[in-house]
Amino acid sequence: MWATLDPSSRCPDTCHSLGPAAPARMLLPLLLLPWAWGARAASLTLRLLQINVFHNASSADMEGMALVGDLETHSMDCSTCKIRFRQRWAQQGLKPKQWQDLELLLHRYLSDFIRLVNKVVKDQGEGYPFVTQVFFSCELDPNGTLRRVCDAAVDGEDFISFDLDTGKWVTRQGDQLGIYVEYLVNQDKSLSTLFPFLERTMCVYGLNTFAQYGKESLERQAFPPVPPGFVTLRVLLTSRFHNASSADMELMALLGDLETHSLDCSTCQIRFLQPWAQRGLTPKQWQDVELLIHRSLSDFILTVTRIAQQQGMGYPFVTQASLGCELHPNGTSRGFYDAAGNGEGVVSFEVDVGTWVARSEDKLALHARDLLNWDKSASARLQVFFRITCIYLLRTFVAYGKVKESLERQAGIPAPLLLVCRVTGFYPRPIRVAWLPDGEEVGPGWRLNSSGILPNADLTYQLRSSLAVGPGDGHSYACRVEHSSLGGQSLLIPWEQGRGWVSGLVVGITLGALAVAAMAVVLWWSRHRVYQDVRPGESRA
């Protein structure tokens, strides 16, 4: 179902801006899904993340958080340097005096960090804005072995690491800037005092205490191995911009080729299209996802509208985005984000380097690339999403989808098959598509899914309807299409029995006859509209 999302609407309460202050607010969605940082294995892990957005020499925003396993336990109010406890048991790890010492140490560390970063920028002639990320992690095995990592990055690229064994900083970049920073931070010991303190307190005593008091919260089901080949979680976003204040959006998620979720963009509520699609996340976590999606869609609308205004684009136009991640059996993963306008590629996001690249050399693509690359914090947020959140969601959906499949195999129940009826190229928009087993229309239910009516680049429309059926059930199936271009008749496309009931088969039905008929209607409508818009006595330039 299409719905209009007003960029100024609140669902839930939030606001967005593309002005200079936007990067600070855009840090927040990055931290909305802290539970998606990966499930706990046999060992227990503490992760600390610090993100700074440096706008200029006198303005920097910071967000900090701590996770035990995949659960957010602490965050920091950087205006007061007070630690906030996100779990009831999160204060048990240290004594009150130790928490006070840690707050004081963090305050000194952050002040020195900002001072040193601005000194580097001034001495080396670097420019603003940019984003820094500091990541500290310690993993405690059941046998007592402790592994620690401390890395710092700039704009998503590894820059320098802290060796906890030697107490020295080591550059990850061999250029003049990297060598200078390594020398500077090793001379100034102020940045080297925090991490040994964290190792002595949080990494040993603290982790064991958290494991004791938060045992129930930290227990998570282990993810099953990835099936042969690779599996992909993909989100498809199609938007039609009527004017600067009106946009229709359609969003759906697919696990492989199976539709799992869609979004009602008028209410920001996720619809679950598979019986198991809601499992794996708690209701609160689904609310977090809905909030993240709404903020992202609002930012997307504002960005596209701004590009259209600056480039003098005419309305209406259609944008399409495909984003997600794929996971391979060897554990490697890849994130992707491709955006198009009116069917032509515009920009893609390179997850490894955290930058946008133009898909063509035209003025629009180059301008969109430069505008998106200006917002460094948004790029950092996307990197975290593709590397952590997306993979977590993908593993979760695979786990619960696989559980259902394995139970059906144990019970001797063949996996259901998916019939797909795809109708494209029709105009006007109203259409009715139904599945008929033995001539009787299938009613609403989990077996029946629809993509909703989506726009094509030529301003015609498309729709995809799928039906899950049991193999060998003996019924005959047909897809029925009703549209004004058919002159009051229905178009009936039967499923070909000769295709065979093969497990995992997807039967695609493309209604070419309707596409041809609809294209004729569109051509007539376009010509008719031209003359209709010209009043008597006027001419069109």
C-alpha positions in Angstrom: 0.0 0.0 0.0 1.3 3.4 -0.9 1.4 6.0 1.8 2.6 9.6 1.9 5.3 10.4 4.4 5.5 14.1 5.3 9.1 15.1 6.0 7.9 17.2 8.9 5.7 14.5 10.4 6.6 12.9 13.7 6.4 9.1 14.0 7.7 8.9 16.7 8.7 12.5 17.7 11.8 13.6 15.9 13.1 16.4 13.7 15.6 16.5 10.9 17.7 19.1 9.2 20.3 19.2 6.4 22.0 22.3 7.8 25.4 22.3 9.5 24.0 21.0 12.8 22.5 17.8 11.2 25.6 15.5 11.7 25.3 15.8 15.5 21.7 14.6 15.5 22.5 11.9 12.9 24.8 10.2 15.4 21.7 9.2 17.4 20.3 6.7 14.8 23.8 5.0 14.8 23.3 4.1 18.4 19.6 3.1 18.2 20.3 -0.6 17.6 23.0 -1.4 20.1 21.6 -4.9 20.6 22.6 -5.7 16.9 26.3 -5.7 17.6 26.5 -9.5 17.3 25.5 -12.4 19.6 27.6 -13.6 22.5 29.7 -16.7 21.9 31.2 -18.9 24.6 33.5 -16.0 25.7 32.3 -12.7 27.1 33.1 -9.4 25.4 33.1 -5.8 26.5 33.0 -3.2 23.7 33.4 0.6 24.1 32.7 3.0 21.2 33.4 6.7 21.1 32.4 8.7 18.1 33.3 12.4 17.7 32.1 14.8 14.9 34.5 17.7 14.6 32.7 20.6 12.9 35.5 23.1 13.4 38.2 24.0 15.9 35.7 25.0 18.6 32.8 22.6 18.0 32.8 18.9 18.4 29.9 16.4 19.3 30.5 13.1 21.0 28.6 9.9 21.7 29.8 7.1 23.8 28.4 3.7 24.7 29.4 0.4 26.3 28.1 -3.1 25.5 28.6 -6.4 27.2 28.0 -9.1 24.6 25.4 -7.6 22.4 23.6 -5.7 25.2 24.0 -2.0 25.8 25.0 -1.5 29.4 26.3 2.1 29.7 26.3 5.4 27.9 27.8 8.8 28.7 26.3 12.2 29.1 29.2 14.1 27.6 27.9 17.5 28.9 28.3 16.3 32.5 30.7 13.4 32.1 28.2 11.3 34.0 27.9 7.6 33.2 24.3 6.3 32.6 23.5 2.7 33.5 21.3 1.1 30.8 20.7 -2.2 32.7 19.6 -2.6 36.3 22.7 -4.7 37.1 25.2 -2.5 35.1 26.3 -0.6 38.2 27.4 -3.8 40.0 30.7 -4.2 38.1 32.6 -1.5 40.1 32.4 0.2 43.5 31.0 3.7 43.7 34.5 5.2 44.2 35.7 3.3 41.1 32.8 4.7 39.0 33.7 8.2 40.2 37.4 7.6 39.3 36.3 6.4 35.8 34.1 9.4 35.2 37.0 11.7 36.2 39.4 9.8 34.0 37.0 9.9 31.0 36.5 13.7 31.4 40.3 14.2 31.3 40.7 11.8 28.4 38.0 13.5 26.3 39.4 16.9 26.9 42.9 15.8 26.0 41.6 13.9 23.0 39.8 16.9 21.5 42.8 19.2 22.2 45.2 16.8 20.5 43.0 16.2 17.5 42.6 20.0 16.9 46.3 20.4 17.3 47.0 17.8 14.6 44.5 19.5 12.3 46.2 22.9 12.8 49.7 21.7 12.5 49.1 19.5 9.4 46.7 21.8 7.7 43.8 19.3 7.6 40.2 20.4 7.1 36.8 20.2 8.8 34.4 18.5 9.2 35.5 14.9 9.9 34.5 12.0 12.2 36.8 10.0 14.6 35.9 6.6 16.0 37.7 5.0 19.0 37.0 1.3 19.6 38.1 -0.5 22.8 37.3 -4.2 23.2 38.3 -7.0 25.6 37.2 -10.6 25.3 37.4 -12.9 28.3 37.5 -16.7 27.6 36.1 -19.2 30.1 39.7 -20.4 30.7 40.7 -16.8 31.8 42.5 -15.8 28.6 42.1 -12.1 27.9 42.3 -10.5 24.5 42.3 -6.7 24.1 42.0 -4.4 21.1 42.1 -0.6 21.0 41.8 1.1 17.5 41.1 4.6 16.3 39.8 5.5 12.9 39.2 8.7 10.9 36.2 8.9 8.6 35.9 5.1 8.8 39.5 4.3 7.9 41.8 2.7 10.4 44.3 5.3 11.6 46.2 4.3 14.8 46.2 1.5 17.4 47.2 1.3 21.1 49.3 -1.6 22.1 48.3 -2.4 25.7 51.3 -4.7 26.2 53.9 -1.9 25.5 51.7 1.1 26.3 52.6 2.6 22.9 50.5 4.0 20.0 51.3 2.5 16.5 50.2 4.2 13.3 48.1 2.2 10.8 49.0 4.8 8.1 52.6 5.1 6.8 52.2 8.7 5.5 53.5 11.9 7.1 50.2 12.5 8.9 50.2 9.1 10.5 53.8 9.3 11.6 53.3 12.7 13.1 50.2 11.6 15.1 52.1 8.5 16.4 54.9 10.7 17.6 52.6 13.3 19.2 50.4 10.9 21.1 53.4 8.9 22.4 55.0 12.1 23.7 51.7 13.2 25.3 50.9 10.5 27.9 47.4 11.9 28.6 45.7 9.5 26.1 47.5 6.5 27.4 46.2 6.4 30.9 42.6 5.5 30.3 42.9 2.1 28.6 45.2 0.4 31.2 42.7 1.5 33.8 39.8 0.0 31.8 41.8 -3.2 31.4 42.4 -3.5 35.2 38.8 -2.8 36.2 36.2 -3.4 33.5 37.9 -6.1 31.6 38.5 -8.6 34.4 36.5 -7.9 37.6 33.8 -5.9 35.8 33.2 -8.5 33.1 32.9 -11.4 35.6 30.5 -9.3 37.7 28.4 -8.4 34.7 28.2 -12.0 33.7 27.1 -12.9 37.2 24.4 -10.3 37.7 23.2 -10.0 34.1 23.3 -13.7 33.2 19.7 -13.9 32.2 19.9 -10.8 30.0 23.1 -11.9 28.3 22.0 -15.4 27.4 21.3 -15.6 23.7 20.6 -18.4 21.3 23.6 -19.2 19.1 23.2 -18.6 15.4 23.2 -21.6 13.1 25.8 -21.8 10.3 25.1 -20.0 7.0 23.6 -22.3 4.4 25.8 -23.3 1.3 26.3 -20.5 -1.1 25.5 -17.1 0.5 22.4 -15.5 1.8 21.3 -11.9 1.3 19.1 -9.5 3.2 17.9 -6.8 0.8 15.7 -3.7 1.4 14.0 -2.2 -1.7 12.8 1.4 -1.4 10.8 3.0 -4.2 9.8 6.6 -3.9 7.7 8.8 -6.2 8.2 12.6 -5.6 5.1 14.5 -6.8 6.4 17.9 -5.7 8.7 19.4 -3.0 6.2 18.6 -0.2 4.7 15.3 -1.3 6.4 11.9 -1.7 4.9 8.3 -1.8 7.1 5.5 -0.6 7.1 1.7 -0.7 9.5 -0.4 1.3 10.0 -4.1 1.5 12.6 -6.5 2.8 13.6 -9.8 1.2 15.6 -12.7 2.6 17.0 -14.2 -0.5 14.0 -14.1 -2.9 11.4 -14.4 -0.1 9.5 -11.3 1.0 9.7 -11.1 4.8 8.7 -7.6 5.8 7.1 -4.4 4.4 6.5 -1.0 5.9 3.3 1.1 6.2 5.0 4.5 5.7 2.0 6.4 7.0 2.3 4.8 10.5 5.9 3.6 10.4 4.7 0.1 11.4 6.4 -3.0 10.1 4.2 -5.7 8.5 5.4 -9.3 9.0 4.9 -11.3 5.8 6.2 -14.7 7.1 5.0 -16.5 10.2 8.5 -16.5 11.7 9.5 -13.0 10.6 8.7 -11.4 13.9 10.7 -13.8 16.0 14.3 -13.1 17.0 13.7 -9.5 18.1 11.7 -8.3 21.1 8.8 -5.8 20.7 11.0 -3.0 22.0 13.7 -3.9 19.4 11.2 -3.8 16.6 10.2 -0.3 17.9 13.8 0.7 17.6 13.9 -0.6 14.0 10.8 1.4 13.2 12.2 4.5 14.7 15.5 4.1 12.8 13.6 3.5 9.5 11.4 6.6 10.0 14.4 8.8 10.8 16.3 7.5 7.8 13.3 8.0 5.4 12.8 11.5 6.6 16.4 12.3 6.0 16.2 10.6 2.6 13.3 12.8 1.6 15.0 15.9 2.7 18.2 15.0 0.9 16.5 14.2 -2.4 14.3 17.3 -2.2 17.4 19.4 -1.6 19.2 17.8 -4.6 16.2 18.4 -6.8 16.0 22.0 -5.8 19.7 22.7 -6.3 19.8 20.9 -9.7 16.6 22.3 -11.0 14.9 18.9 -11.4 11.3 18.8 -12.5 8.6 16.9 -10.8 7.4 14.2 -10.8 10.3 11.7 -10.7 10.9 8.3 -9.2 13.9 7.1 -7.0 14.8 3.5 -6.3 17.2 2.2 -3.7 18.5 -1.2 -3.0 20.5 -1.7 0.2 21.4 -4.6 2.4 24.1 -7.2 3.1 25.2 -10.7 2.1 26.8 -13.3 4.3 29.0 -16.2 3.1 29.6 -19.5 4.8 33.3 -18.6 5.6 32.0 -15.6 7.7 32.8 -12.9 5.2 30.2 -10.3 4.5 29.5 -7.5 2.1 27.2 -4.4 2.4 25.7 -2.6 -0.5 23.6 0.5 -1.2 22.7 1.5 -4.8 20.5 4.5 -5.6 18.8 5.3 -8.9 16.6 8.1 -10.3 14.0 7.4 -13.0 15.7 4.0 -13.6 19.2 5.4 -14.1 22.0 4.7 -11.6 23.0 7.8 -9.6 25.2 6.9 -6.6 26.5 3.9 -4.7 27.9 3.6 -1.2 31.3 2.0 -0.8 31.1 0.4 2.6 34.8 -0.5 3.0 35.9 3.1 2.6 32.7 4.9 3.8 32.3 7.1 0.8 29.7 7.6 -1.9 30.7 7.2 -5.6 28.9 8.5 -8.7 27.5 5.9 -11.1 27.9 8.3 -14.0 29.7 11.5 -14.9 26.6 13.7 -15.3 26.0 16.8 -13.2 23.3 15.2 -11.0 25.3 12.2 -10.0 28.4 14.2 -9.2 26.4 16.7 -7.1 24.6 14.0 -5.2 28.0 12.3 -4.5 29.5 15.5 -3.1 26.5 16.4 -1.0 26.3 12.9 0.6 30.1 12.8 1.2 29.9 16.1 3.0 28.0 14.4 5.9 30.7 12.3 7.5 28.6 11.2 10.4 26.0 9.8 8.1 28.6 7.7 6.4 29.9 6.5 9.7 26.4 5.5 10.6 26.0 3.6 7.4 29.2 1.7 7.9 28.1 0.5 11.3 24.7 -0.4 9.9 26.1 -2.6 7.1 28.9 -4.2 9.1 27.0 -4.9 12.3 23.3 -4.2 12.4 22.5 -5.6 9.0 24.5 -8.8 9.6 22.9 -9.3 13.0 19.4 -9.0 11.4 20.4 -11.3 8.6 21.6 -14.0 10.9 18.5 -13.6 13.1 16.1 -14.1 10.1 18.2 -17.0 8.8 18.1 -18.6 12.2 14.3 -18.5 12.7 13.6 -19.3 9.0 16.0 -22.2 9.2 14.4 -23.5 12.4 11.0 -23.6 10.8 12.5 -25.3 7.7 14.3 -28.0 9.7 11.2 -28.8 11.8 9.2 -29.3 8.7 11.9 -31.6 7.3 12.0 -33.6 10.6 8.2 -34.0 10.3 8.4 -35.1 6.7 6.6 -31.9 5.5 8.0 -30.7 2.1 8.9 -27.0 2.0 6.2 -24.8 0.5 6.7 -23.4 -3.0 6.3 -19.8 -4.1 4.2 -18.8 -7.2 4.9 -15.2 -8.3 2.7 -13.1 -10.6 4.4 -9.9 -11.8 2.3 -7.3 -13.6 4.2 -4.3 -15.0 3.8 -1.3 -17.3 0.2 -0.5 -16.5 -1.6 2.8 -16.2 -3.7 4.2 -14.6 -2.7 3.0 -11.1 -5.9 1.1 -9.9 -5.5 -2.6 -10.5 -6.7 -5.9 -8.9 -4.6 -9.1 -8.9 -5.8 -12.3 -7.4 -4.7 -15.9 -7.2 -7.3 -18.6 -8.0 -6.8 -22.2 -6.9 -9.4 -24.3 -8.8 -11.2 -21.1 -9.7 -11.7 -19.9 -6.1 -10.1 -16.7 -5.1 -7.5 -16.9 -2.2 -8.4 -14.7 0.7 -6.0 -12.7 2.9 -3.6 -14.7 5.0 0.1 -15.5 5.5 0.3 -17.5 2.2 -0.6 -14.4 0.1 1.9 -11.5 -0.2 1.9 -8.4 -2.4 4.6 -5.8 -3.1 2.0 -3.1 -3.4 1.8 -0.9 -6.5 5.2 0.4 -7.3 6.2 3.1 -9.9 8.3 2.4 -13.0 10.8 4.9 -14.3 8.4 5.8 -17.2 5.6 6.7 -14.8 3.7 3.5 -15.4 3.3 1.0 -12.5 4.2 -2.6 -11.5 3.0 -5.0 -8.9 4.1 -8.4 -7.7 1.8 -10.9 -6.0 3.1 -14.2 -4.5 1.4 -17.3 -3.2 2.9 -20.0 -1.0 1.5 -23.4 -2.0 2.2 -27.0 -0.8 3.9 -29.2 -3.4 1.8 -31.9 -4.8 -1.5 -30.6 -3.5 -3.3 -31.4 -6.7 -4.8 -27.9 -7.3 -4.6 -25.9 -10.4 -3.5 -22.3 -10.0 -4.1 -19.1 -12.1 -3.3 -15.4 -11.7 -6.2 -13.1 -12.5 -5.7 -9.5 -13.4 -8.4 -6.8 -13.6 -7.5 -3.4 -15.1 -9.2 -0.6 -17.0 -6.9 -1.1 -20.0 -8.5 -4.5 -20.6 -11.8 -3.1 -21.6 -13.8 -4.7 -18.8 -12.3 -8.1 -19.3 -10.1 -10.1 -16.9 -6.7 -11.5 -17.9 -6.2 -15.1 -16.6 -2.8 -16.6 -16.6 -2.7 -20.3 -15.6 0.3 -21.9 -13.9 1.9 -24.4 -16.2 1.7 -27.9 -14.7 4.6 -28.9 -16.9 7.0 -26.9 -14.8 6.9 -29.6 -12.1 6.8 -29.3 -8.4 10.4 -28.9 -7.6 11.4 -27.9 -4.0 12.3 -24.2 -3.9 10.8 -23.5 -7.3 9.8 -19.9 -8.0 7.3 -19.6 -10.8 7.4 -16.2 -12.4 4.4 -15.0 -14.5 5.0 -11.8 -16.5 1.9 -10.3 -18.1 3.3 -8.9 -21.3 -0.1 -8.4 -23.0 -1.2 -6.1 -20.2 2.1 -4.2 -20.4 1.6 -3.5 -24.1 -2.0 -2.5 -23.6 -1.1 -0.3 -20.7 1.8 1.4 -22.6 -0.7 2.4 -25.2 -2.9 3.9 -22.5 0.1 5.8 -21.1 1.1 7.2 -24.5 -2.5 8.4 -25.1 -2.7 9.9 -21.6 0.6 11.7 -22.0 -0.5 13.3 -25.3 -4.0 14.0 -24.0 -2.5 15.7 -20.9 -0.3 18.0 -23.0 -3.3 19.4 -24.9 -5.5 19.4 -21.7 -2.9 21.7 -19.9 -3.1 24.3 -22.7 -6.0 26.7 -22.2 -7.7 28.3 -25.2 -5.7 31.2 -26.5 -2.4 29.9 -24.9 0.5 28.2 -26.5 3.2 25.9 -25.1 6.8 26.8 -25.6 
